[in-house]
Amino acid sequence: MYEVAAAALLLTLALALTRAFLGPTVFDRALAANAVGTVAMLLLAVISFMGGRPEFLDLAIVYGFLNVIGTVAVLKYFRYGSLGEPGEAEDAR
Amino acid sequence: MSVLVDVANWMLLAAGGAFCVVGAIGLIRMPDFYTRVHAASVIETLGAGLVLLGLLLQAGWTLPAVKVLMLGLLIFFASPTATHALARAALLRGVKPLLADEGESPSKP
């Protein structure tokens, strides 16, 4: 049964990657990258149960945190043009 | 009892996978950025939630169950934040939503 879920997640991954390649704006690509991160996290969790190896769940948690931080960093870069300096005015928008 | 748990687990995993695929198809097929955000959030709410619930049923009261619960909490809090930041950044950078033509829709933007 895990194989079915893993296959569905792999199909999701392929479609999201297609959107990341096609995406007309950079935000489409960021959205697709976010979806890829979430699905990869789910895939790691499913693989950990499929092979009976609980270590993969730790990898999934780490991957989830990295995914969130990466998405927010990329968005901040594309919104302000820089990742921000310490002491820079917060309302520079 | 064990068969019951297995059947529930199978159904939850299959439904979660189906919702993930539906969200990804929406990610491909939707016409503009904001509708794509809507389609992608299906992956992160229903798809992830159902898959993790199925895994939680299979894990029982063990340490992997706690880790799966942590994954669920992480998705629950972080993914709406990321989606909100994404839509807000796109709006502030001037990505226009696709609207209906004038006269076709009675609602004001």
N, CA and C atoms of all chains as a GROMACS GRO file, in nm:
protein
  606
    1MET      N    1   0.083  -0.121   0.000
    1MET     CA    2   0.000   0.000   0.000
    1MET      C    3   0.086   0.125   0.000
    2TYR      N    4   0.204   0.115   0.064
    2TYR     CA    5   0.291   0.234   0.062
    2TYR      C    6   0.341   0.264  -0.078
    3GLU      N    7   0.351   0.157  -0.159
    3GLU     CA    8   0.402   0.178  -0.295
    3GLU      C    9   0.307   0.264  -0.377
    4VAL      N   10   0.176   0.246  -0.354
    4VAL     CA   11   0.078   0.327  -0.428
    4VAL      C   12   0.092   0.474  -0.389
    5ALA      N   13   0.102   0.499  -0.258
    5ALA     CA   14   0.117   0.638  -0.214
    5ALA      C   15   0.247   0.697  -0.266
    6ALA      N   16   0.355   0.616  -0.265
    6ALA     CA   17   0.483   0.667  -0.313
    6ALA      C   18   0.476   0.699  -0.462
    7ALA      N   19   0.405   0.613  -0.538
    7ALA     CA   20   0.393   0.639  -0.682
    7ALA      C   21   0.313   0.766  -0.707
    8ALA      N   22   0.205   0.787  -0.629
    8ALA     CA   23   0.126   0.909  -0.645
    8ALA      C   24   0.210   1.032  -0.610
    9LEU      N   25   0.291   1.020  -0.504
    9LEU     CA   26   0.375   1.134  -0.466
    9LEU      C   27   0.481   1.162  -0.573
   10LEU      N   28   0.533   1.055  -0.635
   10LEU     CA   29   0.632   1.077  -0.742
   10LEU      C   30   0.568   1.145  -0.862
   11LEU      N   31   0.444   1.106  -0.893
   11LEU     CA   32   0.373   1.173  -1.003
   11LEU      C   33   0.352   1.322  -0.971
   12THR      N   34   0.313   1.348  -0.846
   12THR     CA   35   0.298   1.487  -0.802
   12THR      C   36   0.427   1.565  -0.818
   13LEU      N   37   0.537   1.500  -0.780
   13LEU     CA   38   0.669   1.562  -0.791
   13LEU      C   39   0.701   1.598  -0.936
   14ALA      N   40   0.670   1.504  -1.027
   14ALA     CA   41   0.699   1.528  -1.169
   14ALA      C   42   0.617   1.646  -1.222
   15LEU      N   43   0.488   1.650  -1.185
   15LEU     CA   44   0.404   1.760  -1.234
   15LEU      C   45   0.449   1.894  -1.178
   16ALA      N   46   0.486   1.896  -1.048
   16ALA     CA   47   0.533   2.021  -0.988
   16ALA      C   48   0.664   2.066  -1.053
   17LEU      N   49   0.750   1.970  -1.087
   17LEU     CA   50   0.875   2.007  -1.156
   17LEU      C   51   0.846   2.065  -1.294
   18THR      N   52   0.743   2.009  -1.360
   18THR     CA   53   0.705   2.066  -1.490
   18THR      C   54   0.664   2.212  -1.475
   19ARG      N   55   0.586   2.241  -1.370
   19ARG     CA   56   0.546   2.380  -1.349
   19ARG      C   57   0.668   2.467  -1.317
   20ALA      N   58   0.763   2.411  -1.244
   20ALA     CA   59   0.882   2.490  -1.212
   20ALA      C   60   0.962   2.522  -1.338
   21PHE      N   61   0.963   2.431  -1.436
   21PHE     CA   62   1.034   2.460  -1.560
   21PHE      C   63   0.956   2.556  -1.648
   22LEU      N   64   0.821   2.539  -1.652
   22LEU     CA   65   0.739   2.622  -1.740
   22LEU      C   66   0.723   2.764  -1.688
   23GLY      N   67   0.698   2.774  -1.553
   23GLY     CA   68   0.648   2.892  -1.486
   23GLY      C   69   0.686   3.024  -1.546
   24PRO      N   70   0.590   3.108  -1.588
   24PRO     CA   71   0.627   3.234  -1.651
   24PRO      C   72   0.693   3.332  -1.554
   25THR      N   73   0.644   3.342  -1.431
   25THR     CA   74   0.706   3.435  -1.336
   25THR      C   75   0.791   3.358  -1.237
   26VAL      N   76   0.874   3.432  -1.165
   26VAL     CA   77   0.960   3.368  -1.066
   26VAL      C   78   0.877   3.316  -0.949
   27PHE      N   79   0.759   3.376  -0.927
   27PHE     CA   80   0.677   3.331  -0.815
   27PHE      C   81   0.616   3.195  -0.843
   28ASP      N   82   0.587   3.168  -0.972
   28ASP     CA   83   0.540   3.034  -1.007
   28ASP      C   84   0.647   2.930  -0.974
   29ARG      N   85   0.771   2.966  -1.005
   29ARG     CA   86   0.879   2.871  -0.976
   29ARG      C   87   0.895   2.852  -0.826
   30ALA      N   88   0.884   2.962  -0.748
   30ALA     CA   89   0.896   2.949  -0.603
   30ALA      C   90   0.782   2.865  -0.547
   31LEU      N   91   0.662   2.884  -0.602
   31LEU     CA   92   0.547   2.804  -0.557
   31LEU      C   93   0.570   2.656  -0.587
   32ALA      N   94   0.621   2.627  -0.708
   32ALA     CA   95   0.646   2.488  -0.744
   32ALA      C   96   0.757   2.429  -0.657
   33ALA      N   97   0.858   2.510  -0.624
   33ALA     CA   98   0.966   2.460  -0.539
   33ALA      C   99   0.914   2.428  -0.400
   34ASN      N  100   0.822   2.513  -0.351
   34ASN     CA  101   0.761   2.489  -0.220
   34ASN      C  102   0.682   2.359  -0.221
   35ALA      N  103   0.607   2.337  -0.329
   35ALA     CA  104   0.529   2.213  -0.339
   35ALA      C  105   0.622   2.093  -0.348
   36VAL      N  106   0.731   2.107  -0.425
   36VAL     CA  107   0.827   1.997  -0.435
   36VAL      C  108   0.884   1.963  -0.298
   37GLY      N  109   0.915   2.066  -0.219
   37GLY     CA  110   0.969   2.041  -0.085
   37GLY      C  111   0.870   1.967   0.002
   38THR      N  112   0.743   2.011   0.000
   38THR     CA  113   0.642   1.944   0.082
   38THR      C  114   0.626   1.798   0.040
   39VAL      N  115   0.620   1.775  -0.093
   39VAL     CA  116   0.598   1.639  -0.141
   39VAL      C  117   0.720   1.552  -0.111
   40ALA      N  118   0.839   1.609  -0.119
   40ALA     CA  119   0.959   1.531  -0.086
   40ALA      C  120   0.958   1.490   0.060
   41MET      N  121   0.909   1.583   0.146
   41MET     CA  122   0.896   1.551   0.288
   41MET      C  123   0.802   1.433   0.309
   42LEU      N  124   0.686   1.437   0.242
   42LEU     CA  125   0.590   1.327   0.253
   42LEU      C  126   0.649   1.198   0.200
   43LEU      N  127   0.725   1.209   0.089
   43LEU     CA  128   0.784   1.090   0.028
   43LEU      C  129   0.885   1.026   0.124
   44LEU      N  130   0.963   1.111   0.193
   44LEU     CA  131   1.058   1.056   0.291
   44LEU      C  132   0.984   0.984   0.402
   45ALA      N  133   0.873   1.042   0.450
   45ALA     CA  134   0.797   0.978   0.558
   45ALA      C  135   0.742   0.843   0.511
   46VAL      N  136   0.688   0.840   0.387
   46VAL     CA  137   0.632   0.714   0.336
   46VAL      C  138   0.741   0.610   0.318
   47ILE      N  139   0.859   0.654   0.268
   47ILE     CA  140   0.970   0.559   0.248
   47ILE      C  141   1.015   0.501   0.382
   48SER      N  142   1.012   0.584   0.487
   48SER     CA  143   1.056   0.535   0.617
   48SER      C  144   0.965   0.423   0.666
   49PHE      N  145   0.834   0.432   0.635
   49PHE     CA  146   0.745   0.324   0.676
   49PHE      C  147   0.753   0.206   0.581
   50MET      N  148   0.782   0.234   0.453
   50MET     CA  149   0.788   0.128   0.354
   50MET      C  150   0.906   0.035   0.382
   51GLY      N  151   1.021   0.091   0.418
   51GLY     CA  152   1.136   0.008   0.443
   51GLY      C  153   1.156  -0.026   0.590
   52GLY      N  154   1.067   0.027   0.677
   52GLY     CA  155   1.083   0.000   0.819
   52GLY      C  156   1.207   0.066   0.878
   53ARG      N  157   1.241   0.184   0.826
   53ARG     CA  158   1.360   0.254   0.877
   53ARG      C  159   1.317   0.390   0.933
   54PRO      N  160   1.297   0.400   1.066
   54PRO     CA  161   1.246   0.525   1.123
   54PRO      C  162   1.342   0.643   1.116
   55GLU      N  163   1.468   0.622   1.076
   55GLU     CA  164   1.561   0.736   1.068
   55GLU      C  165   1.516   0.836   0.962
   56PHE      N  166   1.445   0.784   0.860
   56PHE     CA  167   1.405   0.872   0.751
   56PHE      C  168   1.310   0.980   0.798
   57LEU      N  169   1.240   0.956   0.910
   57LEU     CA  170   1.147   1.059   0.960
   57LEU      C  171   1.224   1.181   1.008
   58ASP      N  172   1.341   1.160   1.068
   58ASP     CA  173   1.423   1.274   1.110
   58ASP      C  174   1.467   1.356   0.989
   59LEU      N  175   1.505   1.282   0.882
   59LEU     CA  176   1.542   1.352   0.759
   59LEU      C  177   1.425   1.434   0.707
   60ALA      N  178   1.305   1.378   0.718
   60ALA     CA  179   1.187   1.449   0.669
   60ALA      C  180   1.165   1.577   0.748
   61ILE      N  181   1.184   1.572   0.882
   61ILE     CA  182   1.165   1.693   0.964
   61ILE      C  183   1.266   1.800   0.925
   62VAL      N  184   1.392   1.758   0.910
   62VAL     CA  185   1.497   1.855   0.872
   62VAL      C  186   1.464   1.915   0.736
   63TYR      N  187   1.419   1.830   0.644
   63TYR     CA  188   1.387   1.879   0.509
   63TYR      C  189   1.273   1.979   0.513
   64GLY      N  190   1.175   1.954   0.602
   64GLY     CA  191   1.064   2.048   0.614
   64GLY      C  192   1.109   2.185   0.662
   65PHE      N  193   1.194   2.188   0.764
   65PHE     CA  194   1.244   2.317   0.813
   65PHE      C  195   1.322   2.390   0.705
   66LEU      N  196   1.410   2.315   0.634
   66LEU     CA  197   1.489   2.378   0.528
   66LEU      C  198   1.400   2.434   0.419
   67ASN      N  199   1.292   2.361   0.389
   67ASN     CA  200   1.199   2.404   0.285
   67ASN      C  201   1.137   2.538   0.319
   68VAL      N  202   1.088   2.551   0.443
   68VAL     CA  203   1.024   2.676   0.485
   68VAL      C  204   1.123   2.791   0.479
   69ILE      N  205   1.241   2.769   0.538
   69ILE     CA  206   1.340   2.878   0.542
   69ILE      C  207   1.383   2.917   0.402
   70GLY      N  208   1.402   2.816   0.315
   70GLY     CA  209   1.443   2.846   0.179
   70GLY      C  210   1.339   2.926   0.104
   71THR      N  211   1.212   2.887   0.119
   71THR     CA  212   1.106   2.960   0.048
   71THR      C  213   1.101   3.105   0.094
   72VAL      N  214   1.104   3.126   0.225
   72VAL     CA  215   1.094   3.264   0.275
   72VAL      C  216   1.216   3.346   0.232
   73ALA      N  217   1.335   3.285   0.231
   73ALA     CA  218   1.455   3.358   0.190
   73ALA      C  219   1.448   3.397   0.044
   74VAL      N  220   1.405   3.304  -0.042
   74VAL     CA  221   1.395   3.335  -0.185
   74VAL      C  222   1.292   3.445  -0.208
   75LEU      N  223   1.179   3.438  -0.137
   75LEU     CA  224   1.076   3.540  -0.154
   75LEU      C  225   1.126   3.675  -0.109
   76LYS      N  226   1.197   3.678   0.003
   76LYS     CA  227   1.248   3.806   0.053
   76LYS      C  228   1.346   3.866  -0.046
   77TYR      N  229   1.429   3.778  -0.106
   77TYR     CA  230   1.525   3.828  -0.203
   77TYR      C  231   1.454   3.888  -0.323
   78PHE      N  232   1.351   3.820  -0.373
   78PHE     CA  233   1.286   3.870  -0.493
   78PHE      C  234   1.193   3.985  -0.464
   79ARG      N  235   1.158   4.008  -0.336
   79ARG     CA  236   1.071   4.120  -0.306
   79ARG      C  237   1.152   4.246  -0.282
   80TYR      N  238   1.264   4.235  -0.209
   80TYR     CA  239   1.339   4.354  -0.173
   80TYR      C  240   1.464   4.372  -0.256
   81GLY      N  241   1.506   4.268  -0.330
   81GLY     CA  242   1.628   4.280  -0.408
   81GLY      C  243   1.752   4.249  -0.329
   82SER      N  244   1.738   4.229  -0.196
   82SER     CA  245   1.851   4.185  -0.116
   82SER      C  246   1.797   4.107   0.001
   83LEU      N  247   1.886   4.038   0.070
   83LEU     CA  248   1.840   3.960   0.184
   83LEU      C  249   1.834   4.043   0.311
   84GLY      N  250   1.861   4.175   0.299
   84GLY     CA  251   1.849   4.262   0.414
   84GLY      C  252   1.977   4.270   0.492
   85GLU      N  253   2.006   4.391   0.544
   85GLU     CA  254   2.123   4.409   0.628
   85GLU      C  255   2.077   4.432   0.770
   86PRO      N  256   2.157   4.394   0.868
   86PRO     CA  257   2.121   4.428   1.007
   86PRO      C  258   2.125   4.579   1.025
   87GLY      N  259   2.020   4.635   1.084
   87GLY     CA  260   2.014   4.779   1.105
   87GLY      C  261   1.943   4.852   0.993
   88GLU      N  262   1.910   4.782   0.886
   88GLU     CA  263   1.836   4.845   0.776
   88GLU      C  264   1.694   4.874   0.821
   89ALA      N  265   1.636   4.981   0.770
   89ALA     CA  266   1.501   5.018   0.812
   89ALA      C  267   1.403   4.908   0.770
   90GLU      N  268   1.313   4.876   0.862
   90GLU     CA  269   1.223   4.765   0.836
   90GLU      C  270   1.118   4.802   0.732
   91ASP      N  271   1.078   4.933   0.728
   91ASP     CA  272   0.968   4.973   0.640
   91ASP      C  273   1.021   5.026   0.507
   92ALA      N  274   1.120   4.960   0.451
   92ALA     CA  275   1.175   5.004   0.323
   92ALA      C  276   1.098   4.935   0.210
   93ARG      N  277   0.972   4.959   0.207
   93ARG     CA  278   0.891   4.900   0.100
   93ARG      C  279   0.814   5.008   0.036
   94MET      N  280  -0.916  -0.619   1.434
   94MET     CA  281  -0.872  -0.484   1.474
   94MET      C  282  -0.757  -0.440   1.385
   95SER      N  283  -0.661  -0.529   1.369
   95SER     CA  284  -0.545  -0.496   1.287
   95SER      C  285  -0.584  -0.480   1.140
   96VAL      N  286  -0.680  -0.568   1.097
   96VAL     CA  287  -0.726  -0.556   0.959
   96VAL      C  288  -0.798  -0.425   0.939
   97LEU      N  289  -0.874  -0.385   1.041
   97LEU     CA  290  -0.947  -0.258   1.034
   97LEU      C  291  -0.850  -0.140   1.019
   98VAL      N  292  -0.746  -0.144   1.102
   98VAL     CA  293  -0.645  -0.037   1.095
   98VAL      C  294  -0.577  -0.037   0.959
   99ASP      N  295  -0.549  -0.158   0.906
   99ASP     CA  296  -0.484  -0.165   0.775
   99ASP      C  297  -0.573  -0.106   0.665
  100VAL      N  298  -0.702  -0.140   0.672
  100VAL     CA  299  -0.793  -0.088   0.570
  100VAL      C  300  -0.803   0.064   0.579
  101ALA      N  301  -0.816   0.117   0.702
  101ALA     CA  302  -0.823   0.262   0.719
  101ALA      C  303  -0.695   0.329   0.671
  102ASN      N  304  -0.582   0.265   0.702
  102ASN     CA  305  -0.452   0.316   0.661
  102ASN      C  306  -0.443   0.322   0.509
  103TRP      N  307  -0.487   0.214   0.443
  103TRP     CA  308  -0.480   0.207   0.298
  103TRP      C  309  -0.567   0.316   0.237
  104MET      N  310  -0.689   0.333   0.292
  104MET     CA  311  -0.779   0.433   0.235
  104MET      C  312  -0.724   0.573   0.253
  105LEU      N  313  -0.668   0.600   0.372
  105LEU     CA  314  -0.615   0.734   0.396
  105LEU      C  315  -0.497   0.763   0.305
  106LEU      N  316  -0.408   0.664   0.290
  106LEU     CA  317  -0.291   0.686   0.203
  106LEU      C  318  -0.334   0.707   0.058
  107ALA      N  319  -0.431   0.625   0.012
  107ALA     CA  320  -0.476   0.639  -0.127
  107ALA      C  321  -0.542   0.774  -0.148
  108ALA      N  322  -0.626   0.816  -0.052
  108ALA     CA  323  -0.693   0.945  -0.067
  108ALA      C  324  -0.591   1.059  -0.064
  109GLY      N  325  -0.493   1.049   0.024
  109GLY     CA  326  -0.391   1.153   0.030
  109GLY      C  327  -0.312   1.162  -0.100
  110GLY      N  328  -0.275   1.046  -0.154
  110GLY     CA  329  -0.204   1.046  -0.282
  110GLY      C  330  -0.288   1.104  -0.394
  111ALA      N  331  -0.419   1.069  -0.393
  111ALA     CA  332  -0.508   1.122  -0.497
  111ALA      C  333  -0.518   1.273  -0.486
  112PHE      N  334  -0.530   1.325  -0.362
  112PHE     CA  335  -0.540   1.470  -0.348
  112PHE      C  336  -0.411   1.539  -0.391
  113CYS      N  337  -0.296   1.474  -0.364
  113CYS     CA  338  -0.168   1.531  -0.410
  113CYS      C  339  -0.165   1.540  -0.562
  114VAL      N  340  -0.209   1.433  -0.629
  114VAL     CA  341  -0.206   1.435  -0.776
  114VAL      C  342  -0.303   1.540  -0.829
  115VAL      N  343  -0.422   1.552  -0.765
  115VAL     CA  344  -0.518   1.652  -0.809
  115VAL      C  345  -0.459   1.793  -0.795
  116GLY      N  346  -0.394   1.818  -0.682
  116GLY     CA  347  -0.332   1.949  -0.662
  116GLY      C  348  -0.224   1.976  -0.765
  117ALA      N  349  -0.148   1.873  -0.800
  117ALA     CA  350  -0.040   1.894  -0.898
  117ALA      C  351  -0.098   1.919  -1.037
  118ILE      N  352  -0.208   1.849  -1.069
  118ILE     CA  353  -0.272   1.875  -1.199
  118ILE      C  354  -0.322   2.019  -1.202
  119GLY      N  355  -0.379   2.065  -1.088
  119GLY     CA  356  -0.422   2.204  -1.081
  119GLY      C  357  -0.305   2.299  -1.098
  120LEU      N  358  -0.191   2.261  -1.043
  120LEU     CA  359  -0.070   2.345  -1.056
  120LEU      C  360  -0.030   2.360  -1.202
  121ILE      N  361  -0.055   2.256  -1.282
  121ILE     CA  362  -0.022   2.264  -1.424
  121ILE      C  363  -0.130   2.341  -1.500
  122ARG      N  364  -0.259   2.313  -1.469
  122ARG     CA  365  -0.367   2.353  -1.557
  122ARG      C  366  -0.423   2.492  -1.528
  123MET      N  367  -0.405   2.543  -1.407
  123MET     CA  368  -0.472   2.668  -1.370
  123MET      C  369  -0.417   2.786  -1.449
  124PRO      N  370  -0.504   2.887  -1.477
  124PRO     CA  371  -0.463   2.989  -1.574
  124PRO      C  372  -0.369   3.097  -1.521
  125ASP      N  373  -0.376   3.136  -1.393
  125ASP     CA  374  -0.284   3.241  -1.349
  125ASP      C  375  -0.226   3.207  -1.212
  126PHE      N  376  -0.139   3.296  -1.163
  126PHE     CA  377  -0.058   3.262  -1.047
  126PHE      C  378  -0.142   3.235  -0.922
  127TYR      N  379  -0.242   3.320  -0.898
  127TYR     CA  380  -0.315   3.309  -0.771
  127TYR      C  381  -0.400   3.183  -0.766
  128THR      N  382  -0.455   3.143  -0.880
  128THR     CA  383  -0.529   3.016  -0.881
  128THR      C  384  -0.433   2.898  -0.864
  129ARG      N  385  -0.309   2.915  -0.911
  129ARG     CA  386  -0.212   2.808  -0.889
  129ARG      C  387  -0.176   2.796  -0.742
  130VAL      N  388  -0.171   2.911  -0.671
  130VAL     CA  389  -0.148   2.906  -0.526
  130VAL      C  390  -0.259   2.826  -0.460
  131HIS      N  391  -0.382   2.850  -0.504
  131HIS     CA  392  -0.496   2.777  -0.448
  131HIS      C  393  -0.481   2.628  -0.473
  132ALA      N  394  -0.440   2.590  -0.595
  132ALA     CA  395  -0.426   2.447  -0.626
  132ALA      C  396  -0.313   2.384  -0.546
  133ALA      N  397  -0.204   2.460  -0.528
  133ALA     CA  398  -0.090   2.402  -0.456
  133ALA      C  399  -0.121   2.385  -0.309
  134SER      N  400  -0.211   2.469  -0.255
  134SER     CA  401  -0.241   2.455  -0.113
  134SER      C  402  -0.322   2.330  -0.086
  135VAL      N  403  -0.385   2.272  -0.190
  135VAL     CA  404  -0.452   2.143  -0.171
  135VAL      C  405  -0.350   2.036  -0.135
  136ILE      N  406  -0.233   2.041  -0.202
  136ILE     CA  407  -0.128   1.943  -0.170
  136ILE      C  408  -0.089   1.953  -0.024
  137GLU      N  409  -0.077   2.078   0.024
  137GLU     CA  410  -0.020   2.095   0.157
  137GLU      C  411  -0.121   2.077   0.269
  138THR      N  412  -0.250   2.086   0.241
  138THR     CA  413  -0.347   2.066   0.348
  138THR      C  414  -0.404   1.925   0.342
  139LEU      N  415  -0.484   1.896   0.241
  139LEU     CA  416  -0.553   1.768   0.237
  139LEU      C  417  -0.457   1.654   0.205
  140GLY      N  418  -0.371   1.672   0.102
  140GLY     CA  419  -0.281   1.565   0.065
  140GLY      C  420  -0.188   1.526   0.178
  141ALA      N  421  -0.115   1.626   0.230
  141ALA     CA  422  -0.020   1.597   0.338
  141ALA      C  423  -0.092   1.548   0.462
  142GLY      N  424  -0.205   1.611   0.495
  142GLY     CA  425  -0.278   1.572   0.615
  142GLY      C  426  -0.324   1.427   0.610
  143LEU      N  427  -0.381   1.386   0.496
  143LEU     CA  428  -0.432   1.248   0.488
  143LEU      C  429  -0.319   1.146   0.488
  144VAL      N  430  -0.211   1.175   0.414
  144VAL     CA  431  -0.098   1.081   0.411
  144VAL      C  432  -0.039   1.066   0.551
  145LEU      N  433  -0.020   1.179   0.621
  145LEU     CA  434   0.040   1.170   0.754
  145LEU      C  435  -0.054   1.101   0.853
  146LEU      N  436  -0.184   1.121   0.837
  146LEU     CA  437  -0.281   1.053   0.924
  146LEU      C  438  -0.274   0.902   0.904
  147GLY      N  439  -0.261   0.860   0.777
  147GLY     CA  440  -0.247   0.717   0.749
  147GLY      C  441  -0.122   0.659   0.813
  148LEU      N  442  -0.010   0.731   0.800
  148LEU     CA  443   0.114   0.683   0.860
  148LEU      C  444   0.101   0.677   1.012
  149LEU      N  445   0.030   0.776   1.068
  149LEU     CA  446   0.011   0.782   1.214
  149LEU      C  447  -0.066   0.660   1.263
  150LEU      N  448  -0.169   0.619   1.186
  150LEU     CA  449  -0.246   0.500   1.223
  150LEU      C  450  -0.157   0.377   1.222
  151GLN      N  451  -0.070   0.368   1.121
  151GLN     CA  452   0.014   0.249   1.111
  151GLN      C  453   0.120   0.247   1.221
  152ALA      N  454   0.164   0.364   1.267
  152ALA     CA  455   0.274   0.368   1.363
  152ALA      C  456   0.229   0.325   1.503
  153GLY      N  457   0.104   0.352   1.539
  153GLY     CA  458   0.062   0.319   1.675
  153GLY      C  459   0.124   0.413   1.777
  154TRP      N  460   0.133   0.368   1.903
  154TRP     CA  461   0.188   0.454   2.008
  154TRP      C  462   0.338   0.433   2.020
  155THR      N  463   0.414   0.483   1.924
  155THR     CA  464   0.559   0.465   1.927
  155THR      C  465   0.627   0.598   1.900
  156LEU      N  466   0.760   0.596   1.900
  156LEU     CA  467   0.836   0.720   1.872
  156LEU      C  468   0.814   0.769   1.730
  157PRO      N  469   0.811   0.682   1.627
  157PRO     CA  470   0.779   0.733   1.493
  157PRO      C  471   0.647   0.807   1.485
  158ALA      N  472   0.549   0.767   1.567
  158ALA     CA  473   0.421   0.839   1.567
  158ALA      C  474   0.442   0.983   1.612
  159VAL      N  475   0.526   1.002   1.714
  159VAL     CA  476   0.554   1.138   1.762
  159VAL      C  477   0.621   1.220   1.652
  160LYS      N  478   0.712   1.155   1.578
  160LYS     CA  479   0.781   1.228   1.471
  160LYS      C  480   0.684   1.265   1.358
  161VAL      N  481   0.594   1.170   1.326
  161VAL     CA  482   0.495   1.201   1.223
  161VAL      C  483   0.405   1.315   1.269
  162LEU      N  484   0.372   1.316   1.398
  162LEU     CA  485   0.291   1.425   1.453
  162LEU      C  486   0.364   1.559   1.443
  163MET      N  487   0.496   1.555   1.467
  163MET     CA  488   0.576   1.677   1.453
  163MET      C  489   0.578   1.726   1.309
  164LEU      N  490   0.587   1.630   1.214
  164LEU     CA  491   0.581   1.668   1.072
  164LEU      C  492   0.448   1.736   1.041
  165GLY      N  493   0.340   1.678   1.095
  165GLY     CA  494   0.208   1.737   1.072
  165GLY      C  495   0.197   1.877   1.129
  166LEU      N  496   0.250   1.896   1.251
  166LEU     CA  497   0.248   2.029   1.312
  166LEU      C  498   0.329   2.128   1.229
  167LEU      N  499   0.445   2.082   1.180
  167LEU     CA  500   0.530   2.169   1.098
  167LEU      C  501   0.456   2.214   0.973
  168ILE      N  502   0.391   2.118   0.905
  168ILE     CA  503   0.317   2.155   0.784
  168ILE      C  504   0.201   2.246   0.820
  169PHE      N  505   0.134   2.215   0.933
  169PHE     CA  506   0.016   2.292   0.973
  169PHE      C  507   0.051   2.439   0.996
  170PHE      N  508   0.166   2.465   1.058
  170PHE     CA  509   0.200   2.605   1.088
  170PHE      C  510   0.276   2.672   0.976
  171ALA      N  511   0.368   2.599   0.910
  171ALA     CA  512   0.461   2.664   0.820
  171ALA      C  513   0.406   2.682   0.679
  172SER      N  514   0.322   2.588   0.635
  172SER     CA  515   0.283   2.597   0.494
  172SER      C  516   0.185   2.711   0.466
  173PRO      N  517   0.088   2.743   0.554
  173PRO     CA  518   0.009   2.864   0.530
  173PRO      C  519   0.093   2.991   0.534
  174THR      N  520   0.194   2.993   0.622
  174THR     CA  521   0.283   3.109   0.628
  174THR      C  522   0.356   3.129   0.497
  175ALA      N  523   0.411   3.020   0.445
  175ALA     CA  524   0.486   3.029   0.319
  175ALA      C  525   0.394   3.069   0.204
  176THR      N  526   0.273   3.011   0.202
  176THR     CA  527   0.180   3.045   0.094
  176THR      C  528   0.138   3.191   0.102
  177HIS      N  529   0.112   3.240   0.225
  177HIS     CA  530   0.075   3.381   0.242
  177HIS      C  531   0.188   3.473   0.198
  178ALA      N  532   0.311   3.439   0.237
  178ALA     CA  533   0.425   3.522   0.197
  178ALA      C  534   0.440   3.524   0.045
  179LEU      N  535   0.417   3.407  -0.015
  179LEU     CA  536   0.429   3.396  -0.162
  179LEU      C  537   0.327   3.485  -0.232
  180ALA      N  538   0.199   3.475  -0.191
  180ALA     CA  539   0.096   3.553  -0.258
  180ALA      C  540   0.117   3.703  -0.234
  181ARG      N  541   0.158   3.739  -0.111
  181ARG     CA  542   0.179   3.879  -0.079
  181ARG      C  543   0.296   3.937  -0.158
  182ALA      N  544   0.404   3.858  -0.167
  182ALA     CA  545   0.520   3.905  -0.243
  182ALA      C  546   0.483   3.926  -0.390
  183ALA      N  547   0.404   3.831  -0.444
  183ALA     CA  548   0.365   3.844  -0.585
  183ALA      C  549   0.276   3.966  -0.605
  184LEU      N  550   0.185   3.989  -0.511
  184LEU     CA  551   0.094   4.104  -0.524
  184LEU      C  552   0.172   4.234  -0.515
  185LEU      N  553   0.269   4.241  -0.422
  185LEU     CA  554   0.346   4.364  -0.407
  185LEU      C  555   0.440   4.386  -0.523
  186ARG      N  556   0.482   4.279  -0.589
  186ARG     CA  557   0.567   4.296  -0.706
  186ARG      C  558   0.487   4.320  -0.833
  187GLY      N  559   0.354   4.325  -0.822
  187GLY     CA  560   0.274   4.365  -0.936
  187GLY      C  561   0.230   4.254  -1.028
  188VAL      N  562   0.222   4.131  -0.978
  188VAL     CA  563   0.161   4.024  -1.058
  188VAL      C  564   0.011   4.042  -1.052
  189LYS      N  565  -0.050   4.063  -1.169
  189LYS     CA  566  -0.192   4.094  -1.173
  189LYS      C  567  -0.275   3.966  -1.169
  190PRO      N  568  -0.380   3.964  -1.085
  190PRO     CA  569  -0.472   3.850  -1.095
  190PRO      C  570  -0.554   3.857  -1.222
  191LEU      N  571  -0.591   3.740  -1.272
  191LEU     CA  572  -0.670   3.731  -1.394
  191LEU      C  573  -0.815   3.755  -1.357
  192LEU      N  574  -0.873   3.865  -1.406
  192LEU     CA  575  -1.010   3.899  -1.369
  192LEU      C  576  -1.103   3.877  -1.487
  193ALA      N  577  -1.235   3.869  -1.454
  193ALA     CA  578  -1.333   3.859  -1.561
  193ALA      C  579  -1.344   3.993  -1.633
  194ASP      N  580  -1.397   3.992  -1.756
  194ASP     CA  581  -1.411   4.116  -1.832
  194ASP      C  582  -1.514   4.207  -1.768
  195GLU      N  583  -1.503   4.338  -1.800
  195GLU     CA  584  -1.602   4.434  -1.750
  195GLU      C  585  -1.739   4.399  -1.805
  196GLY      N  586  -1.843   4.414  -1.719
  196GLY     CA  587  -1.977   4.386  -1.765
  196GLY      C  588  -2.015   4.240  -1.754
  197GLU      N  589  -1.913   4.154  -1.757
  197GLU     CA  590  -1.944   4.012  -1.744
  197GLU      C  591  -1.970   3.974  -1.599
  198SER      N  592  -1.895   4.041  -1.508
  198SER     CA  593  -1.909   4.007  -1.367
  198SER      C  594  -1.965   4.126  -1.291
  199PRO      N  595  -2.070   4.109  -1.212
  199PRO     CA  596  -2.128   4.221  -1.141
  199PRO      C  597  -2.047   4.264  -1.018
  200SER      N  598  -1.952   4.183  -0.972
  200SER     CA  599  -1.883   4.216  -0.847
  200SER      C  600  -1.770   4.313  -0.874
  201LYS      N  601  -1.749   4.404  -0.778
  201LYS     CA  602  -1.637   4.498  -0.786
  201LYS      C  603  -1.513   4.432  -0.729
  202PRO      N  604  -1.395   4.461  -0.783
  202PRO     CA  605  -1.273   4.406  -0.725
  202PRO      C  606  -1.244   4.467  -0.588
   0.00000   0.00000   0.00000
